[in-house]
Amino acid sequence: MATELKRYQQSRSLHFLTFSCYRRQPFLSTAPAREAFEIELERVRHWYGMFVSGYVVMPEHVHLLVSEPERKTLAIAIQMLKQIVSRKLRPAPERRFWQVRYYDLPVWSERKRIEKLRYIHRNPVTRGLVARPEDWEWSSFLAWSQGHRGRVEVESQWTARERERMGLNITVVKREAAAAPTLPLPKQER
């Protein structure tokens, strides 16, 4: 008897997601395929208002650590991501690109968040694809360790500092130029 898949959405938590290529085929084994996935992840992140805390694109699967989106549900955002990537990358003779479902684990604590980030970043090393996490270009490791801006905006201590600086500068400008009501403000100040 099959058990019902339980999703904890709209729980205001991070989600550790894993989804695989159809029958674990290595459809993401080339650099251009992994880069195309990253580009679409960033597009979907922006469209739906999600935060990406961590990710890795492996040859036959993907791990994400993401927030729930501001617009729509996480399930819809992931469905859109998978559909777009499938349309762009599915090899001609194949009928499917992704397995139908995805694994979703709510991340409730800081300890669990760090555990999942470490798992994500060590995955290419564990699989023997590279010697060190920083050698795998298609993950959030460099964003976390060095503040590197990649194809996907990653929520880390670096992006938090950058936003603080942006907010501080805008606050100073607003005080000095009170006659500038058309000044674009960050979303949280609107």
C-alpha positions, -999 to 999 in steps of 0.1 A, spaced: 0 0 0 15 33 -11 17 60 15 5 96 9 33 121 3 31 147 30 42 183 23 47 210 49 42 241 28 33 276 39 51 267 71 76 297 68 106 274 69 134 266 46 130 234 25 157 210 15 146 196 -19 160 169 -40 148 160 -75 164 136 -100 166 132 -137 143 105 -152 157 71 -142 188 89 -128 201 95 -163 230 120 -164 211 147 -183 230 174 -164 264 159 -170 277 188 -192 288 222 -181 263 239 -205 234 218 -191 243 227 -155 247 264 -164 213 263 -181 198 249 -149 214 276 -128 200 303 -152 165 289 -149 168 285 -111 177 322 -109 148 332 -132 123 311 -111 138 325 -78 131 360 -91 97 353 -105 83 337 -74 102 357 -48 122 328 -33 154 328 -14 180 303 -23 202 294 7 221 267 -11 221 245 -41 242 220 -61 236 207 -96 249 171 -100 250 151 -132 217 133 -125 200 152 -96 198 186 -79 197 196 -42 182 230 -32 178 247 2 151 273 -5 125 295 12 89 293 4 81 317 -24 63 350 -18 41 343 -48 23 310 -54 34 278 -36 67 260 -35 52 231 -55 42 255 -83 77 272 -83 94 238 -85 70 226 -112 78 257 -133 115 252 -128 114 216 -138 92 223 -169 114 251 -182 146 231 -178 130 200 -193 119 220 -224 154 234 -229 175 204 -221 155 172 -228 172 151 -254 151 145 -285 145 107 -281 136 110 -244 100 114 -233 109 127 -198 136 147 -183 127 146 -145 113 121 -122 77 131 -114 81 138 -77 106 156 -55 119 150 -20 110 178 4 123 181 40 113 212 60 144 227 78 132 240 112 165 247 130 198 264 125 216 231 132 197 214 105 202 243 80 240 240 85 238 202 82 220 205 49 243 232 35 273 210 43 257 180 27 249 201 -5 284 215 -8 302 182 -1 281 162 -25 304 166 -55 334 156 -33 316 126 -19 307 115 -54 344 118 -65 337 145 -91 361 170 -75 387 170 -47 373 201 -29 339 217 -28 353 250 -43 363 230 -74 326 223 -83 314 254 -101 277 245 -100 269 250 -64 265 277 -38 298 269 -21 318 299 -35 289 322 -26 291 311 10 329 308 14 340 339 -7 310 360 -15 313 350 -52 284 362 -73 274 334 -95 244 328 -118 221 323 -88 216 348 -60 224 330 -28 213 341 6 245 342 27 263 364 51 277 382 21 243 391 6 231 402 40 260 426 44 255 439 8 218 446 16 227 463 48 251 486 29 225 493 3 199 501 29 223 524 48 232 543 17 195 547 7 187 559 42 214 586 40 203 596 5 167 599 17 176 622 46 198 644 24 175 646 -5 140 648 9 128 663 -24 135 631 -43 103 610 -39 110 590 -70 141 574 -54 138 536 -59 136 519 -25 144 483 -16 113 461 -14 113 460 24 111 499 27 82 503 3 
